[in-house]
Amino acid sequence: MILVWLVAIPFGAGIVAWVAGRWHPKLPRWICILGLALTLALTLYLWSEQGQQIGFSTNTPWLVEINQPWISSLGISFYLALDGLSLVLILLSGFLGMVAVVVSWREIEERVGFFHFNLMWTLTGIIGVFLALDLFLFYFFWEMMLVPMYFLIALWGHENRVYASVKFFIFTQVSGLLMLLAILGLYFIHHHLTSVYTFNYTQLLSTPMSQEAAKWLMLGFLIAFAVKLPVVPVHTWLADAHTEAPTAGSVILAGLLLKTGAYGLLRFVFPLFPQAASAFAPIAGVLAVVSILYGALLAFGQSDLKRLVAYTSISHMGFVLLGIFAWNELALQGVVLQMVSHGISTGSLFILVGALQERMHTRDMYRMGGLWSTVPRLGGIALFFAVASLGLPGLGNFVGEFLVLLGAYKVSITITVLATLGLIGATIYSLWLVQLTFHGPNKEGWKLDDLSGRERAIMATMIVAIVWLGLYPQPLLNTSREALNQLQRTAATTQMVAQPAEEKWAPTTYGGEKAEPRRAVLP
């Protein structure tokens, strides 16, 4: 039942917060803090040595699982399971959820109870996505994230919030419907071959199908996950949603919602459709490089500070796409570390941008300048997270991107070299952000309050987290390693990679000599 509580506690806290908002505006905040603290405590228990003894000692790859019939006539079950990969992402969800509540402490003053209900509802859907192993239940949680995030943007966003929320809704809803069609296609194909109706992930893994059917079903899943990641060219919703969302909404979007797309690629696309995913790997490598470079270019071209940070997510998540489709141990470990590090560093940048907007009532960088002298603490912390974002050694982003590039190098030297150019782009836009905002003359004579005690406490926590990931990432890597190896074993068992796809993805020559084809999957 511990997995049920991981989902039920944040949702229940959201409902109570909504009701409590009618009595006092501060009650919803404390209720959500308490609910997320309990969720985080349960997750930390599972991460502890005592908690890990629950699983891995049996013949199952899951730390904990619960599988109860739900709608038996349709093969729908309430199937939740937790492995190391899910555990890491739920830890991130609990941590950033608490940060989002604290950040919105003074920013949200209207309909406080309903705001916190939508925030907790979104977090419930995200946690459910990381736990669900029944595809019907997974789709339910996937869509559950959509509605409250729409309300967060549309009701508490900025000037163009209606446009941004509708665009977000259309992109995610249409792509989600494509995934639903793919789920139903897999469901009926499995029934046709076995005479069993089921949405059970572990049973659907062994479903034989033609390469043509696998290709189209894989694309249905892939498009839904690519939109959430997001991948160029289905990225255009992201900047608008981030720019118009309240600060807490931007933290959840960047830190967690994008990670559901990466999680879906890891958990479903490769294991369910091995040969189709392998054949798509060369295209995915190109899309990853385009996302990395184009996202960096778009970031550099912005005058809106929040929009700049939003476009950096496209570039950084391009490394995640590259690592997933490289599909070897080094790259996949880099993917997990990059997801966590990006959530912390970019979430922190959005918090700092929100703090500036609250004080200046503008996001136009060309109206800023010279702010270091008036807000030195804010400027110093912004510089720290800017260099974290560009991948400074000793911080988490560097380790994640380095592992991804190291793993991708084993698969394609050309793709890796092109992706490395994104690190140069990150250096340019990160330092340009700091220069334009905090250095130079203070032309408009800004006199602002520096970070408050509450804001400094949030930033200190985020700094400790990103430094810990950079200097000692081993606990996180150890936690996710078995889950990633299990995904690779599943891929190998289902004969994931065909040799022709490997040869397309591997370089043919290097240094003038014929290169040996490189396997994209570890046995």
C-alpha positions in Angstrom: 0.0 0.0 0.0 3.0 2.3 0.2 2.7 3.0 -3.5 -1.0 3.9 -3.1 -0.1 6.4 -0.4 2.5 8.0 -2.7 -0.3 8.9 -5.0 -3.1 9.4 -2.5 -1.3 11.7 -0.1 -0.6 14.6 -2.5 -4.0 14.3 -4.1 -5.8 14.2 -0.7 -3.7 17.2 0.5 -4.7 19.1 -2.6 -8.4 18.6 -1.8 -8.0 19.5 1.8 -6.0 22.6 0.8 -8.8 23.7 -1.6 -11.4 23.5 1.2 -9.1 25.1 3.8 -8.5 28.1 1.5 -12.0 29.3 2.4 -11.0 29.6 6.0 -7.6 31.2 5.8 -5.2 31.9 2.9 -2.2 30.4 4.7 -3.7 27.1 5.5 -3.5 25.6 1.9 0.3 26.3 1.9 1.0 24.5 5.2 -1.3 21.6 4.2 0.5 21.1 0.9 3.9 21.3 2.7 2.8 18.7 5.1 1.4 16.4 2.4 4.6 16.7 0.3 6.8 16.2 3.4 5.0 12.9 4.0 5.3 11.8 0.4 9.0 12.7 0.4 9.5 10.8 3.7 7.9 7.7 2.3 10.2 7.9 -0.8 13.2 8.4 1.4 12.2 5.3 3.4 12.2 3.3 0.2 15.6 4.7 -0.7 17.0 3.7 2.6 18.8 0.4 3.2 15.8 -0.9 5.1 13.5 0.1 2.3 15.6 -1.4 -0.4 15.5 -4.8 1.3 11.8 -4.9 0.3 12.8 -5.6 -3.3 15.6 -7.1 -5.4 15.8 -10.0 -3.0 12.9 -11.6 -4.9 12.7 -12.6 -8.6 11.2 -9.3 -9.6 13.0 -6.2 -10.8 10.6 -4.0 -8.7 11.4 -2.6 -5.3 7.7 -2.6 -4.4 4.6 -3.4 -6.6 0.9 -3.7 -6.2 -1.3 -5.3 -8.9 -5.1 -5.5 -8.2 -7.9 -6.1 -10.7 -9.8 -3.0 -11.6 -12.0 -3.6 -14.7 -11.3 -7.3 -15.2 -13.6 -7.6 -18.3 -11.4 -5.2 -20.2 -8.1 -6.4 -18.8 -7.5 -3.2 -16.8 -5.7 -3.5 -13.4 -4.5 -1.1 -10.8 -0.8 -1.9 -11.3 1.8 0.3 -9.7 5.4 -0.6 -9.4 8.6 1.1 -8.2 12.2 0.5 -9.4 15.3 2.6 -9.0 14.5 4.8 -12.0 11.0 5.6 -10.7 12.4 6.2 -7.2 14.9 8.8 -8.3 12.2 10.7 -10.3 9.7 10.6 -7.4 12.3 11.9 -5.0 12.8 14.8 -7.5 9.0 15.3 -7.6 8.7 15.5 -3.9 11.6 17.9 -3.5 10.6 20.3 -6.3 7.0 20.1 -5.3 7.9 21.5 -1.9 10.1 24.1 -3.5 7.1 25.2 -5.8 4.8 25.6 -2.8 7.4 27.7 -0.9 8.1 29.8 -4.0 4.4 30.7 -4.4 4.1 31.7 -0.8 3.6 35.4 -1.5 3.2 35.4 -5.3 -0.3 33.8 -5.2 -2.9 35.9 -3.4 -6.1 35.0 -5.3 -7.9 31.7 -5.1 -5.1 30.3 -3.0 -6.9 27.1 -2.2 -7.7 26.3 -5.8 -4.2 27.1 -6.9 -2.7 24.6 -4.4 -5.3 22.0 -5.4 -4.2 22.3 -9.0 -0.5 22.2 -8.0 -1.0 19.1 -6.0 -3.2 17.5 -8.7 -0.4 18.0 -11.2 2.2 16.4 -8.9 -0.2 13.5 -8.3 -0.4 12.9 -12.0 3.4 13.1 -12.4 4.0 10.6 -9.6 1.3 8.3 -11.0 3.1 8.4 -14.4 6.3 7.3 -12.8 4.5 4.4 -11.0 1.9 3.1 -13.4 2.5 -0.2 -15.3 -1.0 -0.7 -16.6 -1.1 1.3 -19.9 -4.7 2.4 -19.3 -3.7 3.6 -15.8 -0.6 5.2 -17.3 -2.7 7.1 -19.8 -5.1 8.2 -17.1 -2.3 9.8 -15.1 -0.7 11.2 -18.2 -3.9 13.1 -19.0 -4.4 13.9 -15.3 -1.3 16.2 -15.5 -2.8 18.2 -18.4 -6.0 19.8 -16.9 -4.5 21.3 -13.6 -1.4 22.6 -15.5 -3.8 24.3 -17.9 -5.6 26.0 -15.0 -2.3 27.0 -13.4 -1.2 28.8 -16.6 -4.7 30.2 -17.6 -5.7 31.5 -14.1 -2.5 32.6 -12.5 -0.3 33.3 -15.5 0.9 36.6 -17.0 -0.3 38.8 -19.9 -0.8 36.2 -22.6 -1.8 33.3 -20.3 -4.9 32.3 -22.2 -3.1 31.9 -25.5 -0.2 30.0 -23.8 -2.6 27.7 -21.9 -4.6 26.8 -24.9 -1.5 26.2 -27.0 -0.2 23.9 -24.2 -3.5 22.1 -24.1 -3.7 21.5 -27.8 -0.2 20.2 -28.2 -0.3 17.9 -25.3 -3.9 16.7 -25.9 -3.4 15.9 -29.6 -0.1 14.0 -28.9 -1.8 12.2 -26.0 -4.6 11.0 -28.2 -2.0 9.6 -30.6 -0.5 7.6 -27.7 -4.0 6.4 -26.8 -4.5 5.1 -30.3 -1.1 3.3 -30.1 -2.1 1.8 -26.7 -5.3 0.5 -28.1 -3.5 -0.8 -31.2 -1.1 -2.8 -29.0 -4.0 -3.9 -26.9 -6.0 -5.4 -29.8 -2.9 -6.9 -31.5 -2.1 -8.7 -28.2 -5.6 -10.0 -28.0 -5.6 -11.2 -31.6 -2.5 -13.3 -30.9 -3.2 -14.5 -27.4 -7.0 -14.1 -27.0 -6.3 -12.2 -23.8 -7.3 -8.6 -23.3 -4.8 -6.8 -21.1 -3.1 -3.4 -20.6 -0.5 -5.0 -18.4 3.0 -3.7 -19.3 4.9 -6.9 -18.5 2.5 -9.0 -20.6 2.5 -6.6 -23.5 6.3 -6.6 -23.6 6.3 -10.1 -25.3 3.7 -9.2 -28.0 5.0 -10.3 -31.4 4.0 -8.0 -34.3 5.0 -7.1 -37.8 7.7 -4.5 -38.3 5.2 -2.2 -40.0 2.8 -2.4 -37.1 5.5 -1.9 -34.6 6.7 1.2 -36.5 3.4 3.0 -36.4 2.6 2.0 -32.8 6.1 3.2 -31.7 5.5 6.5 -33.5 2.3 7.0 -31.5 4.1 6.7 -28.2 7.2 8.6 -29.5 5.3 11.7 -30.6 3.5 12.0 -27.2 6.8 11.8 -25.4 8.7 14.0 -27.8 6.1 16.8 -27.4 6.5 16.6 -23.6 10.3 16.5 -23.7 10.2 18.6 -26.0 12.0 17.9 -29.3 12.3 20.2 -32.2 10.0 20.7 -34.2 7.2 20.0 -31.7 8.7 22.4 -29.1 6.9 25.7 -29.8 4.4 25.3 -26.9 7.2 25.3 -24.3 8.4 28.9 -24.4 4.9 30.3 -24.3 3.8 28.1 -21.4 7.0 28.9 -19.4 6.8 32.6 -20.1 3.2 33.0 -19.0 3.1 30.4 -16.1 3.5 31.5 -12.5 6.9 30.8 -11.0 5.7 27.6 -9.3 4.2 26.4 -12.6 7.5 27.0 -14.4 9.3 25.0 -11.8 7.0 22.1 -12.2 7.0 22.3 -16.0 10.8 22.5 -16.3 11.7 20.3 -13.4 9.1 17.5 -13.7 6.7 17.6 -16.6 9.4 17.5 -19.2 10.9 14.5 -17.4 7.7 12.5 -18.0 8.5 12.5 -21.7 12.0 11.2 -21.1 10.7 8.6 -18.7 8.2 7.4 -21.3 10.9 6.9 -23.9 12.9 4.9 -21.4 10.1 2.8 -20.0 7.9 2.2 -23.1 9.3 3.0 -26.5 12.4 0.9 -26.5 11.1 -2.1 -24.4 7.8 -2.4 -26.3 9.0 -1.7 -29.8 12.6 -2.8 -29.9 13.3 -3.0 -33.7 11.3 0.0 -34.6 13.0 2.1 -31.9 16.4 0.9 -33.0 15.6 1.7 -36.7 14.6 5.2 -35.6 17.8 5.8 -33.6 19.7 7.6 -36.4 16.8 10.0 -36.9 16.6 10.5 -33.1 20.3 11.3 -33.0 19.8 14.0 -35.7 16.8 15.5 -33.9 18.7 15.5 -30.6 21.6 17.5 -32.2 19.1 19.9 -33.8 17.3 20.4 -30.5 20.6 21.0 -28.7 21.9 23.6 -31.2 18.6 25.2 -32.2 17.5 25.5 -28.6 20.8 27.3 -27.8 20.4 29.6 -30.8 16.9 30.5 -29.8 17.9 31.2 -26.2 20.6 33.6 -27.4 18.1 35.5 -29.5 15.7 36.3 -26.7 15.2 39.6 -24.9 12.6 38.2 -22.4 14.6 36.7 -19.5 12.1 34.0 -18.8 11.8 33.0 -22.4 15.5 32.7 -22.6 15.6 30.2 -19.7 12.7 28.3 -21.3 14.6 27.8 -24.6 17.6 26.5 -22.7 15.4 23.5 -21.6 15.0 22.5 -25.2 18.8 22.4 -25.6 19.5 20.6 -22.4 16.7 18.0 -23.0 18.3 17.3 -26.4 21.1 15.7 -24.5 18.5 13.5 -22.8 17.1 12.4 -26.2 20.7 11.7 -27.5 21.5 9.5 -24.4 18.3 7.5 -24.6 18.7 6.5 -28.2 22.4 5.8 -27.7 21.0 3.1 -25.3 24.1 2.0 -23.5 24.9 2.0 -19.8 27.0 5.2 -19.7 24.6 7.2 -21.8 21.5 6.0 -19.8 23.2 6.9 -16.5 24.0 10.3 -17.9 20.3 10.7 -18.9 19.1 10.1 -15.3 21.7 12.5 -13.9 20.9 15.1 -16.5 17.2 14.9 -15.8 17.7 15.5 -12.1 20.3 18.2 -12.5 18.4 20.0 -15.2 15.3 20.0 -12.9 17.2 21.6 -10.1 19.4 24.1 -12.1 16.7 25.3 -14.5 14.0 25.4 -11.8 16.3 27.6 -9.8 16.8 30.0 -12.7 13.0 30.3 -13.1 12.7 31.1 -9.4 15.3 33.8 -9.7 13.6 35.2 -12.8 10.3 35.2 -10.9 12.0 37.1 -8.1 13.3 39.8 -10.5 9.9 40.1 -12.2 8.1 40.5 -8.9 10.5 43.4 -8.0 10.8 45.0 -11.4 7.5 44.1 -13.1 9.4 43.4 -16.3 11.3 40.5 -17.9 13.0 42.6 -20.6 16.8 42.2 -20.3 17.5 45.4 -22.2 15.8 47.3 -19.4 18.0 45.7 -16.8 21.7 46.0 -16.3 23.8 47.0 -13.3 21.7 45.0 -10.9 24.7 43.4 -9.2 25.3 46.5 -7.1 21.7 46.6 -5.9 21.0 42.9 -5.4 24.4 41.2 -5.0 23.0 38.0 -3.4 20.6 37.5 -6.2 23.3 38.2 -8.8 25.8 35.8 -7.2 23.3 33.0 -7.1 22.1 33.7 -10.6 25.8 33.5 -11.8 26.1 30.2 -9.9 23.2 28.6 -11.6 24.1 30.1 -15.0 27.5 28.4 -14.9 25.7 25.2 -13.6 23.5 25.3 -16.7 26.5 25.7 -19.0 28.0 22.6 -17.5 30.7 23.8 -15.1 32.8 20.8 -13.8 32.0 20.0 -10.2 28.2 20.6 -10.7 25.5 18.0 -11.6 24.9 19.2 -15.2 28.5 18.6 -16.2 28.5 15.0 -15.0 25.2 14.2 -16.7 26.1 15.7 -20.1 29.6 14.2 -19.9 28.2 10.7 -19.4 25.7 11.2 -22.2 28.4 12.3 -24.6 30.7 9.5 -23.5 28.0 7.0 -24.2 27.0 8.6 -27.5 30.6 8.5 -28.6 30.5 4.7 -28.6 27.7 4.9 -31.0 28.3 7.8 -33.4 31.4 10.0 -33.3 29.9 12.5 -35.8 26.7 13.0 -33.8 28.7 13.4 -30.6 31.0 16.0 -32.0 28.0 18.0 -33.2 26.2 17.7 -29.9 29.3 18.9 -28.1 28.9 22.3 -29.9 25.9 22.8 -27.7 28.2 23.2 -24.7 29.7 26.2 -26.5 26.3 27.6 -27.2 25.3 27.1 -23.5 28.4 29.0 -22.4 27.5 31.9 -24.7 23.9 32.3 -23.7 24.5 31.7 -20.0 27.3 34.3 -19.6 25.3 36.7 -21.9 22.4 36.4 -19.6 24.5 37.4 -16.6 26.3 40.2 -18.4 23.1 41.8 -19.8 21.2 41.5 -16.5 23.6 42.1 -13.7 26.6 44.0 -15.2 27.0 47.2 -17.1 25.4 50.5 -16.2 22.2 50.7 -14.2 20.5 52.9 -16.9 17.1 53.1 -15.3 18.4 53.5 -11.7 16.9 50.3 -10.3 16.9 50.0 -6.5 15.6 46.6 -5.5 15.3 44.5 -2.4 17.7 41.6 -2.3 16.6 38.0 -1.7 14.5 37.5 1.5 15.4 34.9 4.1 12.8 32.5 2.6 14.3 32.9 -0.9 17.8 32.5 0.4 16.8 29.3 2.1 15.3 27.9 -1.1 18.4 28.8 -3.1 20.8 27.4 -0.5 18.9 24.1 -0.7 19.1 24.0 -4.5 22.8 24.9 -4.4 23.6 22.1 -2.0 21.7 19.6 -4.2 23.4 20.6 -7.5 26.9 20.6 -5.8 26.2 17.2 -4.3 25.2 15.8 -7.7 28.4 17.2 -9.2 30.8 16.0 -6.6 29.2 12.7 -5.4 26.6 11.4 -7.9 27.2 7.8 -7.0 24.2 7.2 -4.7 21.9 8.4 -7.5 23.7 6.3 -10.1 23.6 3.2 -7.8 19.9 3.7 -7.2 19.0 3.8 -10.9 21.6 1.3 -12.3 19.7 -1.9 -11.7 16.5 -0.4 -13.3 18.5 0.8 -16.4 20.2 -2.6 -16.7 16.8 -4.3 -16.5 15.5 -2.1 -19.3 18.5 -3.1 -21.4 18.1 -6.8 -20.6 14.4 -6.5 -21.6 15.5 -4.9 -24.9 18.0 -7.7 -25.5 15.5 -10.4 -24.7 13.1 -9.1 -27.2 15.8 -8.8 -29.8 15.7 -5.1 -29.7 18.4 -4.0 -32.2 18.7 -5.3 -35.7 22.1 -5.2 -37.3 21.2 -2.9 -40.2 19.9 -0.3 -37.8 23.2 -0.5 -35.9 25.2 0.1 -39.0 23.2 3.2 -39.9 23.6 4.6 -36.5 27.3 3.8 -36.2 30.0 5.8 -38.1 31.3 4.0 -41.2 34.8 5.6 -41.1 37.0 7.3 -38.5 40.5 8.4 -39.2 40.3 7.0 -42.7 39.7 3.4 -41.6 36.6 1.2 -41.6 35.0 1.3 -38.2 33.4 -1.8 -36.7 29.7 -1.6 -36.2 28.9 -0.6 -32.6 26.0 -2.3 -30.8 23.5 0.2 -29.4 22.3 -2.2 -26.7 24.3 -3.9 -24.1 23.5 -7.7 -23.9 
